[in-house]
């Protein structure tokens, strides 16, 4: 999974993020992250922005899923108040918002989720592998959307994913990659 340009109103420097990477599956520069999203480890790259930092926001993210195996699941963007892999957050009844890649049969998908009280509320869309997509992720009150574009100018809209959240959450941590550790 490739992630380019984390944009929080400015370009983020990913070298300032905290890396948990027991098997060297994350490679980063100031403006780009590559990671292999294995399902048998906790690996993530995150930044502590301070309690309540993310309330209403727009984030721009360029992503590309290079390849995947059955049931592969990688999270190139997430906000939470806790640090764990995505499955650990969901199973631990933690609240988080995430953008994630997955496979449905042989079809590559991009989805958004709200983890709330141990349940994953989500919506997804089909994507092509090895193709850059340009995301506009927005949270306003209880509205959470991810617009998927085919161009970096974000003029050719391919899909809009949206959820009505269970609360007008705020978050402390941002992840630019995270795994789903199901021990397989």
C-alpha positions as CSV (number, residue, x, y, z in Angstrom):
1,X,0.0,0.0,0.0
2,X,1.4,3.4,-0.9
3,X,0.3,6.6,0.8
4,X,1.4,10.0,-0.5
5,X,0.9,13.5,0.9
6,X,-1.0,13.4,4.2
7,X,-2.6,16.8,4.1
8,X,-4.0,18.3,7.3
9,X,-4.2,21.8,6.0
10,X,-0.5,21.5,5.3
11,X,1.8,18.7,4.2
12,X,2.7,16.3,7.0
13,X,6.3,15.2,7.6
14,X,5.9,11.4,8.1
15,X,9.4,11.1,9.5
16,X,8.1,12.8,12.7
17,X,5.5,10.1,13.2
18,X,5.9,7.2,15.8
19,X,6.6,3.9,14.0
20,X,5.7,0.5,15.4
21,X,7.1,-1.9,12.9
22,X,8.4,-5.3,14.3
23,X,9.1,-6.8,10.9
24,X,10.2,-3.8,8.8
25,X,7.1,-3.6,6.7
26,X,6.9,0.2,6.8
27,X,9.2,2.5,4.7
28,X,8.7,6.3,4.9
29,X,10.1,9.6,3.7
30,X,8.9,13.0,4.7
31,X,6.0,12.9,2.2
32,X,5.5,9.2,1.3
33,X,4.8,5.9,3.1
34,X,4.9,2.4,1.8
35,X,3.7,-0.5,3.9
36,X,2.9,-4.2,3.7
37,X,-0.3,-4.8,5.6
38,X,0.2,-8.3,7.1
39,X,-2.6,-9.7,9.2
40,X,-0.3,-11.4,11.8
41,X,1.3,-8.3,13.4
42,X,0.6,-4.9,14.9
43,X,2.4,-2.4,12.6
44,X,1.5,1.2,12.4
45,X,2.7,4.8,11.9
46,X,1.0,7.4,13.9
47,X,1.2,10.9,15.4
48,X,-0.1,12.2,18.7
49,X,-1.7,15.6,17.9
50,X,-3.1,16.1,21.5
51,X,-6.4,15.4,23.1
52,X,-9.4,16.6,21.1
53,X,-7.3,17.8,18.2
54,X,-9.4,16.2,15.4
55,X,-13.0,17.4,15.6
56,X,-14.2,18.7,12.2
57,X,-11.6,18.4,9.4
58,X,-10.8,17.8,5.8
59,X,-7.8,15.6,5.0
60,X,-6.4,14.9,1.5
61,X,-4.7,11.6,0.8
62,X,-3.3,10.0,-2.3
63,X,-3.3,6.2,-2.1
64,X,-2.5,3.2,-4.2
65,X,-3.1,-0.5,-3.4
66,X,-0.4,-2.4,-5.3
67,X,-1.5,-6.0,-4.6
68,X,-3.4,-8.1,-2.0
69,X,-4.2,-11.6,-1.0
70,X,-7.5,-13.0,0.1
71,X,-8.9,-11.2,3.1
72,X,-6.0,-8.7,3.1
73,X,-6.9,-5.5,4.9
74,X,-4.7,-2.4,5.2
75,X,-5.6,1.0,6.7
76,X,-3.8,4.0,5.1
77,X,-5.7,6.5,7.2
78,X,-7.3,6.4,10.7
79,X,-8.1,8.7,13.6
80,X,-8.6,7.3,17.1
81,X,-8.1,8.1,20.8
82,X,-6.2,4.9,21.4
83,X,-3.1,3.2,19.9
84,X,-3.6,-0.3,18.6
85,X,-4.0,-2.2,15.3
86,X,-7.4,-1.7,13.6
87,X,-8.8,-5.0,14.8
88,X,-7.6,-4.4,18.4
89,X,-9.4,-1.0,18.4
90,X,-12.7,-2.5,17.1
91,X,-12.5,-5.6,19.4
92,X,-11.6,-3.4,22.4
93,X,-14.8,-1.3,21.9
94,X,-12.8,1.8,21.0
95,X,-14.1,4.5,18.7
96,X,-12.2,5.2,15.5
97,X,-12.7,6.3,11.9
98,X,-10.7,4.6,9.2
99,X,-10.2,4.3,5.4
100,X,-9.2,0.8,4.5
101,X,-8.4,-1.5,1.5
102,X,-9.8,-5.0,1.3
103,X,-10.6,-7.7,-1.2
104,X,-14.0,-9.1,-1.9
105,X,-13.3,-12.3,-3.8
106,X,-10.9,-11.0,-6.4
107,X,-12.3,-7.4,-6.5
108,X,-10.2,-4.7,-4.8
109,X,-12.2,-2.4,-2.6
110,X,-11.8,0.9,-0.7
111,X,-13.9,1.5,2.4
112,X,-14.6,3.8,5.3
113,X,-15.6,2.6,8.8
114,X,-16.7,3.9,12.1
115,X,-15.7,1.6,15.0
116,X,-18.2,2.0,17.8
117,X,-19.0,-0.3,20.7
118,X,-17.2,-3.2,19.1
119,X,-19.1,-2.9,15.8
120,X,-17.7,-1.9,12.4
121,X,-20.1,0.4,10.5
122,X,-18.9,0.8,6.9
123,X,-19.4,1.5,3.3
124,X,-17.1,0.5,0.3
125,X,-16.6,0.9,-3.4
126,X,-14.7,-1.0,-6.1
127,X,-11.3,0.1,-7.1
128,X,-8.5,-1.1,-9.4
129,X,-5.2,-2.4,-8.1
130,X,-2.0,-0.6,-8.9
131,X,-3.9,2.7,-9.5
132,X,-3.6,6.0,-7.7
133,X,-6.7,7.4,-6.0
134,X,-7.0,10.8,-4.6
135,X,-9.2,11.0,-1.5
136,X,-10.9,13.9,0.3
137,X,-11.8,12.7,3.8
138,X,-14.2,15.0,5.7
139,X,-15.7,14.9,9.2
140,X,-18.3,17.5,10.2
141,X,-20.3,16.8,13.3
142,X,-21.8,13.3,12.8
143,X,-21.1,13.3,9.0
144,X,-18.1,11.3,7.8
145,X,-17.4,11.2,4.0
146,X,-14.6,10.1,1.7
147,X,-14.7,11.3,-1.9
148,X,-12.7,9.2,-4.3
149,X,-11.2,11.0,-7.3
150,X,-9.1,9.7,-10.3
151,X,-7.0,12.9,-10.5
152,X,-4.8,14.8,-8.1
153,X,-6.7,18.1,-8.8
154,X,-9.8,16.2,-7.4
155,X,-12.0,17.2,-10.3
156,X,-13.1,13.7,-11.6
157,X,-15.2,12.2,-8.8
158,X,-15.5,8.4,-8.9
159,X,-17.4,7.7,-5.7
160,X,-18.6,9.2,-2.5
161,X,-18.6,7.0,0.6
162,X,-20.6,8.4,3.6
163,X,-21.6,7.4,7.1
164,X,-23.7,9.1,9.8
165,X,-21.6,8.7,13.0
166,X,-23.0,7.6,16.3
167,X,-21.6,10.8,17.9
168,X,-19.7,14.0,17.0
169,X,-16.4,12.4,18.0
170,X,-13.1,14.1,18.4
171,X,-9.7,12.3,18.2
172,X,-6.1,12.5,19.4
173,X,-4.1,10.2,17.1
174,X,-3.8,10.0,13.3
175,X,-2.4,6.9,11.6
176,X,-1.1,6.9,8.1
177,X,-0.8,3.1,8.1
178,X,-2.2,0.4,10.3
179,X,-2.7,-3.3,10.2
180,X,-5.7,-5.6,11.0
181,X,-4.1,-8.2,13.2
182,X,-6.2,-11.3,13.1
183,X,-3.2,-13.6,13.8
184,X,-3.3,-15.2,10.3
